[in-house]
Amino acid sequence: MSLSRHLTITQPMRVFWITWFGQLISLIGSGLTAFGVGAKVFLETRSTTQYAMLTFFAVAPMVLLSPFAGALVDRWDRRRAMLLADLGNGASTLIIFGMVIASNRGLLKLEAWHFYLPIALGACFGAFRWPAFFATVTLLVPKQHLGRANAMAEVASGASQILSPIIAGALINAVGLIGVLTVDVVSFSFAVLTLLIVRFPRPPVSEAGQKGKGSLFQEMKQGWSFIRTRPGLMALLAFTAVASLCMSLVMLLITPLVLGFTDVATLGVIGSVAGAGALVGAIGMGVWGGPKNVLHGILGFSLLSGLVLFMAAPVLSVPLVATAAALYMFTMPPMMAGSQALWQRKVPADLQGRASAVKRMVLLCVPPLSALLAGPIADDLFEPAMAKDGALANSMGRLLGVGPGRGIALLFIGLGLLTIVNVVVAWMNPRVRHLDREIPDALPDIPVTQQDAAQDPGTPSAPAAGASAS
């Protein structure tokens, strides 16, 4: 018991940093598998549709399970929810590991569709991770530093995008996909270890949270009701959904765009450069904390992302595409961290899981939609139109060139225009423009010193500690 107590960490800010570091390692491992499997499928099939279906199966289960997961996160110990997510993701990676070994030994002819089920299984467990993590951030970090804390989550994402392509490319060349999957399994194990040595505080009870108490269905419904009755949050959610649609299409189509004129090694370099842009943006946001008016930062960086997309279209140039990718990814962390901080401030702590899951469900509808749209739009519409004898060869083809990837380049210009229009529409909506004034903060101002000194249910002074201990 004494050893267990010494190994258990309860100080809120320390818990945040340990949990963050565990998830960073886990994200890098997941990035290795995503890059390795995605590159394998596209190079063997040369089909944008087959490649995009990997994203569909990685996200669609989360859409279906998010409301259910969010309600359970508010009921459960949120640390256990994250443990469940990491263990489930590890199991899905082990299944892919087994399939690849069977394929290497001639026991299985591995096709793209074989990856869909294990990827979907991992996504089912993954539905619990981020609602639990972001709902807990508000209990560990003072309100005035939420922007910085969320930026650190983007730092983890940016670091993954830098390191994963480089490591995956090296491992694939040296030991194949097996080496990539092995590192991923180790990363999940490390994330589980970090969660075993920390304890999360319990959220304080709020009036809004208590109104939804009852059956699991009632609690799922409460998250939606909270957002629906606040027009500013609804409009912000709509803006974020459109921004996510553009971003998802860009992330999906960058692979066929680049592989249309260069090789997979160069794709890995561009991916790493893009990740460096994201990392710089996240670190900058972590140091800066964002503008005083959070909404100005969200809309401003979204506008910049739309303008940057025009850079990727004009010519077949690795340096130009890499620069555009880095600048585009640079805008994402400040926009996402600012948006997440705004939601965290406006939603009571004991309702965070439900509200976050509903928001996440809406936003998670976007990647599957993007995955279903990307293939037909690129393969059947834009790419044929920008082929040498295509319908747009003598018009847009004179500006952008013709051949593989040029249809996707034209699509990037369209996505840039859509992003700019989305920002203008959001700014013209007074409910969005005045959201920070019209909806009061649900979180109190807690000094950093008080937050660090706070005790959680895992400490000896809290009688309920045993209820949430592993």
Order of alpha helices (4+ residues) and beta strands (2+ residues): alpha-alpha-alpha-alpha-alpha-alpha-alpha-alpha-alpha-alpha-alpha-alpha-alpha-alpha-alpha-alpha-alpha-alpha-alpha-alpha-alpha-alpha
